[in-house]
Amino acid sequence: MKSWEDDFTDFDYRKVAKSDQAIREIYRLRFKVYCLECGYENACDYINKMESDEFDSVSTHFSATARSSGNIVGTARIILPSKLGFPALKHFQIDKNLMPAISSGRVGEISRLAISKEYRQRVADEAIHGDNVISLLDAREKRSWRRRYENALVNGLYHSIYAEGLESEFTHFYAVMADGLATLLKRWGLVWKPVGPSIDYHGMRRPYVASIEENMHWFEAETKKISMCSR
């Protein structure tokens, strides 16, 4: 059976230009996750079955593609500084006493992280079947495999986002997260600081801020791991 270190190499991660045809696949994946699977958005508002909003035009988009199928199975974006502002600051009550000093233009917001349950289950099941061990696994072990692939996708997307943040000379990221994602990132050693209370915004969410410099230990460790896996 494959090891955890192999999981990252099952996917290709890249930045997707807004002129790239793949951007439509990203919007379709977001429709599947945000409208159909989670019900955060009204599916009737998107007759073309592609979820998009006003921030997409001022965002850098990322995709995770399954090497086995060529399908985009995960996505996220960085909302860039613009006149539109940031959702985290517009929709949440921010405690200014908890906010660090951030230079204008050197912060982005991580947003629209989406990994389809259907894709996650399919990819994990294919791996299980491929090792001919499906009959040996109980329901708990199958869930564990699916969680592994989901975690690998989140990890890879966050690594791509941090690399882009460094290239763009950002110092901080905002994000709006559920407690589950915040707990996962903390478990990996990432430092995200809450800066306001939870509200019902695509489910119960809380605003966070992270210093890129404070999380460089994680980025460097993941970069080294990726380099070793790619050999």
Kinemage of the C-alpha trace (Angstrom):
@kinemage 1
@onewidth
@group {chain A} dominant
@subgroup {mainchain}
@vectorlist {calphas} color= white
{ca met a 1} P 0.000 0.000 0.000
{ca lys a 2} L 1.180 3.512 -0.779
{ca ser a 3} L 2.737 5.673 1.910
{ca trp a 4} L 1.672 9.187 2.927
{ca glu a 5} L 4.736 10.603 1.132
{ca asp a 6} L 3.384 9.232 -2.159
{ca asp a 7} L 0.081 11.098 -1.920
{ca phe a 8} L 1.434 14.465 -3.077
{ca thr a 9} L 2.811 12.993 -6.317
{ca asp a 10} L -0.664 11.848 -7.398
{ca phe a 11} L -1.538 15.461 -8.247
{ca asp a 12} L -0.145 18.318 -10.293
{ca tyr a 13} L -0.522 21.807 -8.817
{ca arg a 14} L -0.358 24.958 -10.911
{ca lys a 15} L -1.421 28.560 -11.238
{ca val a 16} L -4.246 28.987 -13.745
{ca ala a 17} L -4.507 32.132 -15.836
{ca lys a 18} L -7.970 33.642 -16.233
{ca ser a 19} L -7.586 33.209 -20.006
{ca asp a 20} L -6.875 29.483 -19.593
{ca gln a 21} L -9.714 27.109 -20.546
{ca ala a 22} L -9.065 25.323 -17.231
{ca ile a 23} L -10.630 28.261 -15.402
{ca arg a 24} L -14.037 27.017 -16.551
{ca glu a 25} L -13.338 23.620 -15.012
{ca ile a 26} L -12.406 25.374 -11.764
{ca tyr a 27} L -15.724 27.233 -11.762
{ca arg a 28} L -17.580 23.973 -12.440
{ca leu a 29} L -15.809 22.302 -9.523
{ca arg a 30} L -16.741 25.216 -7.269
{ca phe a 31} L -20.359 24.898 -8.408
{ca lys a 32} L -20.303 21.209 -7.493
{ca val a 33} L -18.842 21.883 -4.037
{ca tyr a 34} L -20.402 25.201 -3.017
{ca cys a 35} L -23.837 24.734 -4.606
{ca leu a 36} L -24.565 21.008 -4.836
{ca glu a 37} L -22.531 19.317 -2.102
{ca cys a 38} L -22.482 21.979 0.613
{ca gly a 39} L -25.420 24.227 -0.301
{ca tyr a 40} L -23.495 27.424 0.467
{ca glu a 41} L -24.725 29.038 -2.755
{ca asn a 42} L -28.068 28.722 -4.556
{ca ala a 43} L -27.559 26.481 -7.592
{ca cys a 44} L -30.408 28.290 -9.389
{ca asp a 45} L -28.248 31.429 -9.484
{ca tyr a 46} L -25.751 29.702 -11.783
{ca ile a 47} L -27.611 28.472 -14.861
{ca asn a 48} L -24.312 27.618 -16.580
{ca lys a 49} L -23.314 25.455 -13.574
{ca met a 50} L -20.156 27.494 -12.976
{ca glu a 51} L -19.788 29.292 -9.633
{ca ser a 52} L -18.033 32.634 -9.968
{ca asp a 53} L -18.146 36.017 -8.256
{ca glu a 54} L -16.830 39.561 -8.560
{ca phe a 55} L -13.540 38.688 -6.831
{ca asp a 56} L -12.477 36.209 -9.522
{ca ser a 57} L -11.373 39.040 -11.791
{ca val a 58} L -8.903 40.245 -9.122
{ca ser a 59} L -7.686 36.815 -8.012
{ca thr a 60} L -4.896 34.379 -8.752
{ca his a 61} L -6.319 30.879 -9.214
{ca phe a 62} L -4.762 27.501 -8.463
{ca ser a 63} L -5.699 23.969 -9.450
{ca ala a 64} L -4.855 20.451 -8.338
{ca thr a 65} L -5.122 17.941 -11.190
{ca ala a 66} L -5.267 14.175 -10.700
{ca arg a 67} L -2.529 12.618 -12.807
{ca ser a 68} L -4.563 9.449 -13.254
{ca ser a 69} L -7.464 11.206 -15.007
{ca gly a 70} L -6.346 14.721 -15.913
{ca asn a 71} L -9.359 16.128 -14.034
{ca ile a 72} L -9.127 19.145 -11.763
{ca val a 73} L -10.009 17.807 -8.315
{ca gly a 74} L -9.133 20.766 -6.104
{ca thr a 75} L -8.858 24.532 -6.329
{ca ala a 76} L -8.246 27.695 -4.326
{ca arg a 77} L -7.537 31.344 -5.072
{ca ile a 78} L -5.734 34.365 -3.671
{ca ile a 79} L -7.839 37.519 -3.763
{ca leu a 80} L -5.433 40.344 -4.559
{ca pro a 81} L -5.528 43.912 -3.218
{ca ser a 82} L -8.036 45.977 -5.188
{ca lys a 83} L -10.854 48.484 -4.837
{ca leu a 84} L -13.166 45.541 -4.058
{ca gly a 85} L -11.398 44.988 -0.741
{ca phe a 86} L -11.385 41.592 1.001
{ca pro a 87} L -14.398 39.486 2.039
{ca ala a 88} L -12.816 38.765 5.436
{ca leu a 89} L -12.755 42.470 6.232
{ca lys a 90} L -16.125 43.291 4.639
{ca his a 91} L -18.308 40.555 6.122
{ca phe a 92} L -16.759 39.934 9.559
{ca gln a 93} L -16.394 41.938 12.739
{ca ile a 94} L -12.624 42.365 12.991
{ca asp a 95} L -10.985 43.012 16.347
{ca lys a 96} L -8.439 45.690 15.454
{ca asn a 97} L -6.485 44.905 18.607
{ca leu a 98} L -5.736 41.450 17.199
{ca met a 99} L -4.711 42.634 13.730
{ca pro a 100} L -0.994 43.000 12.989
{ca ala a 101} L 0.377 45.998 11.123
{ca ile a 102} L 0.138 45.140 7.418
{ca ser a 103} L 1.439 47.339 4.608
{ca ser a 104} L -1.125 48.170 1.942
{ca gly a 105} L -0.742 46.009 -1.133
{ca arg a 106} L 1.230 43.270 0.604
{ca val a 107} L -1.613 41.026 1.697
{ca gly a 108} L -3.985 38.666 -0.074
{ca glu a 109} L -6.941 36.559 1.007
{ca ile a 110} L -6.998 32.785 0.531
{ca ser a 111} L -10.469 31.924 -0.662
{ca arg a 112} L -12.715 29.405 -2.441
{ca leu a 113} L -10.829 26.312 -1.325
{ca ala a 114} L -12.837 23.511 -2.919
{ca ile a 115} L -12.301 19.745 -3.031
{ca ser a 116} L -15.235 17.714 -4.235
{ca lys a 117} L -16.359 14.861 -2.013
{ca glu a 118} L -17.124 12.857 -5.145
{ca tyr a 119} L -13.639 13.367 -6.583
{ca arg a 120} L -11.969 12.719 -3.258
{ca gln a 121} L -13.807 9.426 -2.807
{ca arg a 122} L -13.211 8.349 -6.390
{ca val a 123} L -9.456 9.030 -6.271
{ca ala a 124} L -9.061 7.258 -2.948
{ca asp a 125} L -11.144 4.292 -4.066
{ca glu a 126} L -9.092 3.947 -7.247
{ca ala a 127} L -5.932 3.784 -5.161
{ca ile a 128} L -7.456 1.193 -2.856
{ca his a 129} L -8.679 -0.940 -5.751
{ca gly a 130} L -5.342 -0.563 -7.472
{ca asp a 131} L -3.617 -2.217 -4.545
{ca asn a 132} L -6.159 -5.043 -4.496
{ca val a 133} L -6.880 -4.515 -0.816
{ca ile a 134} L -10.436 -3.199 -1.001
{ca ser a 135} L -11.896 -6.322 0.614
{ca leu a 136} L -9.481 -5.998 3.527
{ca leu a 137} L -10.515 -2.494 4.480
{ca asp a 138} L -13.413 -1.651 6.719
{ca ala a 139} L -15.470 1.546 6.461
{ca arg a 140} L -13.244 3.411 8.914
{ca glu a 141} L -10.097 2.620 6.924
{ca lys a 142} L -11.768 3.701 3.687
{ca arg a 143} L -12.700 7.034 5.281
{ca ser a 144} L -9.108 7.365 6.452
{ca trp a 145} L -7.843 6.927 2.890
{ca arg a 146} L -10.249 9.531 1.573
{ca arg a 147} L -9.187 11.924 4.327
{ca arg a 148} L -5.549 11.360 3.378
{ca tyr a 149} L -6.188 12.426 -0.195
{ca glu a 150} L -8.180 15.450 0.925
{ca asn a 151} L -5.367 16.486 3.273
{ca ala a 152} L -2.789 15.982 0.509
{ca leu a 153} L -4.810 18.235 -1.811
{ca val a 154} L -5.190 20.970 0.811
{ca asn a 155} L -1.476 20.732 1.614
{ca gly a 156} L -0.462 21.000 -2.038
{ca leu a 157} L -2.755 23.927 -2.747
{ca tyr a 158} L -1.550 25.808 0.337
{ca his a 159} L 2.060 25.208 -0.697
{ca ser a 160} L 1.319 26.687 -4.143
{ca ile a 161} L -0.391 29.667 -2.515
{ca tyr a 162} L 2.537 30.343 -0.175
{ca ala a 163} L 4.983 30.126 -3.096
{ca glu a 164} L 2.900 32.706 -4.956
{ca gly a 165} L 2.741 34.902 -1.851
{ca leu a 166} L 6.526 34.914 -1.599
{ca glu a 167} L 6.912 35.704 -5.298
{ca ser a 168} L 4.420 38.565 -4.931
{ca glu a 169} L 6.307 39.842 -1.860
{ca phe a 170} L 3.254 39.518 0.348
{ca thr a 171} L 3.798 39.588 4.094
{ca his a 172} L 0.401 38.249 5.215
{ca phe a 173} L -2.675 36.306 4.191
{ca tyr a 174} L -6.267 36.661 5.338
{ca ala a 175} L -8.586 33.670 5.311
{ca val a 176} L -12.082 32.795 6.473
{ca met a 177} L -12.166 29.261 7.856
{ca ala a 178} L -14.266 26.660 9.567
{ca asp a 179} L -12.855 25.265 12.801
{ca gly a 180} L -12.012 21.969 11.096
{ca leu a 181} L -9.662 23.543 8.557
{ca ala a 182} L -8.081 25.772 11.185
{ca thr a 183} L -7.416 22.701 13.342
{ca leu a 184} L -5.872 20.840 10.393
{ca leu a 185} L -3.520 23.719 9.560
{ca lys a 186} L -2.512 24.030 13.211
{ca arg a 187} L -1.743 20.300 13.289
{ca trp a 188} L 0.653 20.845 10.376
{ca gly a 189} L 2.406 23.607 12.306
{ca leu a 190} L 0.921 26.543 10.411
{ca val a 191} L 0.206 29.624 12.507
{ca trp a 192} L -3.137 31.276 11.764
{ca lys a 193} L -4.419 33.785 14.292
{ca pro a 194} L -8.160 34.431 14.770
{ca val a 195} L -9.045 38.120 14.521
{ca gly a 196} L -12.793 38.032 15.085
{ca pro a 197} L -15.787 35.922 16.136
{ca ser a 198} L -17.471 33.200 14.067
{ca ile a 199} L -20.534 34.024 12.000
{ca asp a 200} L -22.694 32.045 9.567
{ca tyr a 201} L -20.954 32.782 6.262
{ca his a 202} L -20.957 29.732 3.971
{ca gly a 203} L -21.399 27.811 7.229
{ca met a 204} L -19.864 28.878 10.542
{ca arg a 205} L -16.624 30.679 9.737
{ca arg a 206} L -14.090 32.824 11.558
{ca pro a 207} L -11.625 35.378 10.098
{ca tyr a 208} L -7.915 34.631 10.447
{ca val a 209} L -4.623 36.260 9.531
{ca ala a 210} L -1.234 34.611 8.991
{ca ser a 211} L 2.269 35.975 8.634
{ca ile a 212} L 4.129 34.378 5.727
{ca glu a 213} L 7.449 34.823 7.522
{ca glu a 214} L 6.091 33.113 10.638
{ca asn a 215} L 5.122 30.095 8.526
{ca met a 216} L 8.326 29.818 6.491
{ca his a 217} L 9.404 26.769 8.512
{ca trp a 218} L 6.376 24.883 7.153
{ca phe a 219} L 6.875 26.081 3.580
{ca glu a 220} L 10.558 25.145 3.528
{ca ala a 221} L 9.878 21.708 5.029
{ca glu a 222} L 7.122 21.027 2.474
{ca thr a 223} L 9.317 22.244 -0.392
{ca lys a 224} L 12.025 19.807 0.687
{ca lys a 225} L 9.500 16.971 0.971
{ca ile a 226} L 8.089 17.719 -2.493
{ca ser a 227} L 11.593 17.803 -3.964
{ca met a 228} L 12.369 14.383 -2.463
{ca cys a 229} L 9.084 12.886 -3.697
{ca ser a 230} L 9.710 14.175 -7.220
{ca arg a 231} L 13.053 12.435 -7.634
